[in-house]
Amino acid sequence: MSAFPLPRTDLATPALLLDVAAMDRNIAAMAAFARARGLALRPHAKTHKSGEIARRQIAAGAVGICCAKLGEAEALAADGVGDIHLTSPVVTRGGIARLAALAARIRLSAVADHPEAVRALAGCGATIFVDVDPGKHRTGVTSPRAAVALAQAIAEAGLTLGGVQYYCGSEQHIARFADRQAAIAERTAYLRTVLAALAAAGFAIPVVTGAGTGTFAIDADLGVLTELQVGSYIFLDREYRDCELAGPRFEQALWVDSSVVSANTPGMVTIDAGLKSFATDAGVPVPASGTARYAFMGDEQGALIGEDLPGLAERVTLVPPHCDPTVNLYDVYHLAEGGTVTGAWPVTARGRST
Amino acid sequence: MSAFPLPRTDLATPALLLDVAAMDRNIAAMAAFARARGLALRPHAKTHKSGEIARRQIAAGAVGICCAKLGEAEALAADGVGDIHLTSPVVTRGGIARLAALAARIRLSAVADHPEAVRALAGCGATIFVDVDPGKHRTGVTSPRAAVALAQAIAEAGLTLGGVQYYCGSEQHIARFADRQAAIAERTAYLRTVLAALAAAGFAIPVVTGAGTGTFAIDADLGVLTELQVGSYIFLDREYRDCELAGPRFEQALWVDSSVVSANTPGMVTIDAGLKSFATDAGVPVPASGTARYAFMGDEQGALIGEDLPGLAERVTLVPPHCDPTVNLYDVYHLAEGGTVTGAWPVTARGRST
C-alpha cells in the first residue's frame, strides 16, 4: 500500500478519488435541508458502503442510515454504525436468522411485502415497515388493501410496525424537473390512498420513508414523507449531473483517476479504466475537463476520443456514470486534497450483496 | 463464513457457484487441443483472477498465464504463480518500478507499443513483446513499419524481444462461425505482413501470442500464432453460449445463485441479484432452466418475467452474461457439487485493476 501524503499523479490507476471537503459540504447541505423542513434524514449507505461516511452523516444529524442488503448492514454495524433500516425484504430462513442476530446488536428496522414473509419474521427483534410498491413492481405491496393485510399480519406476528416505505426509484432520473415533479405528485396521490386505508384500519404510521437525490425537494413540498432515504447527493455522478435538481446545490465529490497507456492513433488515446473500473448500466463516464468523450474498450481499458488529448502516461480524471455500482468495484477511497492524496478509507461493505 | 459442506439451498445469495469438475474438464480439453496442435497454451487469468485455477491450468500443461494488469499479476504471483505475461502496456513511472520488482521474483513478460515506453522499460528485467493493433486501436503498433521501429527500440534499450502479441478482441464474439472465420483470416493476412517486415529487418520472433475462446480453433488452423491466450473457455458465459464455437466442446461451469425476495405481481418475481451481482456490458443473465427472462431492477435486484416462476424465498440459478467482469464482483467462488457446496476459493485478484 501507498504511504500518504502522496502526489495525486503518483497514485496507481485506476483509482477512486474522494474530495472529503466537498462531500462534507454535501452532507451538511442535505442535513440543513432536512432540519429546516422538519424531516428525518436517513441516507442510503448503498451509495458509499463506508462506515466512515455513515458516521459523518449521523454526526451531521441523520437519524441513522439505510442499507440495501443484510450483508451490507452487517459490515457497517461491525464498523460502528448503530441504527440501520434495511430497504430490501429479507425472506429466506438463513437471512432471517442473520437479521435476528443483527437486531440483537443494533437498532434495526426492515421491510416486508408479503404476509408469508411477515410470519417468518416473528420474533426477529427488528421493527417492520410495510413496503409499498410505487408502480415499478420491484418490491412492495401493490394495493391499499394489501397494505392493510400486511399491517394486520405484522400485528398478528407480534412485531412492531415502524411505518411505510415508499421509494420511487424509476422517477429519480427523469431529466426534466417539471416532468419529475408531475410524476411524483401523481405517485404521492396514490401513497395517500394507502396511508388513508391504513389509518381507517386503525394503524398508526409514525414514519413514511422514501425519496432519493432526484426527488427529495419535491417530496418535501408534497409533505407526505417523514424521512428521506437520499443516497447519491454525497458524491453526485454523471447521471445526476444530467438532471435538473432542486433544493440545495451539491458538488461533484467523486472521481476515477486513470492513465493513458497507448497513444498510437490520431484522435484517440487508450486509458487504463474499462468495464472493471466503471459501472456500465448508465452510459459512459465523462472526463472532468476538456471535450473528449469516453468509450468502453473492454475489461481493462477505455478510449478518449476527440482533440487536445493527454499524452502517453499522463493522467485523466473522469466523473463516474452511476456512482453506487462504481464504488462497489473499489476496495478503497483515496482522499484527494487538490493534487495530494492524504489517505485512504476502506469501502467497508464492498461486495456485501447477500 | 459458512462451514462446508453446506446444502446449496442454504448458501446466502447472490453467490457465485463454480462446478470444479466441469471446469477441470474444460481445462483438460483446451490443454489437449493445444498439445495436439503443437501450440503453447497461456490462458488469460483476467477471466478468473484465481491462483488456484491458474495453478490447475499450469498443471494441465499451460506454459504460464496471462494477466491484464500489473496488480492482478502481483496478486497471482503472491499466490504462487511463477510465469506471467502482462497483456496491457505498463507505461507510468510507478508502474514500471512495480513491474521491475515483480520481474525480479517471477518469470515475467510484458508488452509495449511505443518507443517512448520501451525506453522507460530499459533494465526492467521482463521480456518485452511487440503489441500489434489488430485494428481496434485499443493498444498496439498500427503498421508493419511501427512494429519494426518498436523492435529496434527494444534492442536499443538492451531488452529481450519475446515476440509479438496480436489479440483480436472484437472478433471473439461474432455470432456466426463463418463470419468470425472470415474476419480472422483477413486479420491474420495483415499479421503476416507485420511478421514479414520484422523478419526482413532481422528480428527473430519466437512467440506469436493471441487468440481467445471465440477464435482459437480458427487461429490454430491458420497456423500463425504459436501461443493461445484463451480465457473464458474455463467457465463459458451467456455471450459464448450464443456463439457457434469450434474445436473441443466446453461446459457451462459458472453460475450465480439468487433468491426470490418479492412475488406480488402476476407474471414476475423479484430476485436478489442486480447491477452489483452481474456485469451489465453484455446484456442480461439467463436462468439456467425454464423459460422466464431476466431484467435488471436496480443495484440490488432483478426481475424474472414469464410463467412457471419460483415462489417467495425459492432459489434461481442464472448463467452470467459476461463472465470476466461478473467474477470481479465477488470475493469467493463457492464450489458446487450437485446440490452441495463443498468449499470456497478466493477470487485472489478481485479488484486488482491498477
Interface residues (C-beta under 8 A of the other chain):
Chain A: D10 A12 T13 P14 A15 K46 A68 K69 G71 S88 P89 V90 V91 T92 R93 G94 G95 R98 D113 H114 E116 A117 A120 D133 K136 H137 R138 T139 G140 V141 T142 A146 G169 S259 V260 V261 S262 A263 N264 T265 M268 T270 D272 A273 L275 K276 S277 A279 T280 D281 F296 M297 G298 D299 E300 Q301 A303 L312 A313 H322 D324 P325 N328 L329 Y330 D331 R350 G351 S353 T354
Chain B: D10 A12 T13 P14 A15 K46 A68 K69 G71 S88 P89 V90 V91 T92 R93 G94 G95 R98 D113 H114 E116 A117 A120 D133 K136 H137 R138 T139 G140 V141 T142 A146 G169 S259 V260 V261 S262 A263 N264 T265 M268 T270 D272 A273 L275 K276 S277 A279 T280 D281 F296 M297 G298 D299 E300 Q301 A303 L312 A313 H322 D324 P325 N328 L329 Y330 D331 R350 G351 S353 T354
